[in-house]
Amino acid sequence: MREEILKQAETEQNRMDQLRAQGKEKSATYRQYLGNRLFYSRVKDLYRKYGLLEETKPSEKETD
């Protein structure tokens, strides 16, 4: 489950970057990914709290 969440968060972040480059920050898809990003951030924080995920790496901090 942890790996799936991390993989999905990365995939959606890449898709958000593509949409942003196209100027589609106001699209429903972009906003859905943004909401998901907040959820994934919270899940990753809980994983860290309970020792299921290592502390934030510098590259990961940019995508939270």
GICOR-V737474 format. One record per residue. N is the residue number from 1. SS is DSSP state (@ for helix, = for strand, . for the rest). PSI is psi in degrees with one decimal (* if undefined). D_LAST is the distance of its C-alpha to the last C-alpha in Angstrom with 2 decimals. Layout:
N_SS_PSI_D_LAST, N_SS_PSI_D_LAST
This chain:
1_._-44.1_18.24, 2_@_-47.4_15.40, 3_@_-37.7_15.75, 4_@_-43.2_16.00, 5_@_-46.7_12.74, 6_@_-41.5_10.93, 7_@_-45.0_13.22, 8_@_-40.1_12.81, 9_@_-42.5_9.03, 10_@_-43.0_9.84, 11_@_-45.9_12.94, 12_@_-33.9_11.69, 13_@_-41.3_9.23, 14_@_-41.7_12.49, 15_@_-37.9_14.52, 16_@_-40.3_12.66, 17_@_-40.2_13.32, 18_@_-45.6_16.87, 19_@_-40.3_17.39, 20_@_-41.0_16.28, 21_@_-27.8_18.75, 22_._1.1_21.34, 23_._28.7_20.90, 24_._40.0_20.04, 25_._-19.0_17.30, 26_._3.5_19.70, 27_._155.4_20.43, 28_@_-37.9_20.12, 29_@_-46.5_18.27, 30_@_-44.4_15.53, 31_@_-34.3_15.33, 32_@_-44.8_15.33, 33_@_-37.1_12.36, 34_@_-44.0_10.56, 35_@_-42.5_11.84, 36_@_-38.3_10.92, 37_@_-41.1_7.21, 38_@_-41.3_7.76, 39_@_-48.2_9.96, 40_@_-36.3_8.06, 41_@_-44.4_5.54, 42_@_-42.6_9.07, 43_@_-44.2_10.73, 44_@_-37.0_8.86, 45_@_-42.1_9.69, 46_@_-40.5_13.14, 47_@_-42.5_13.53, 48_@_-42.4_13.04, 49_@_-39.6_15.41, 50_._13.9_18.00, 51_._20.3_17.84, 52_._-5.5_16.80, 53_._138.8_13.92, 54_._162.1_14.21, 55_._159.7_12.52, 56_._130.8_9.37, 57_._152.2_10.67, 58_@_-40.0_10.57, 59_@_-31.4_9.65, 60_@_-31.8_6.63, 61_@_-32.9_5.43, 62_._-27.1_5.80, 63_._-6.9_3.82, 64_._*_0.00
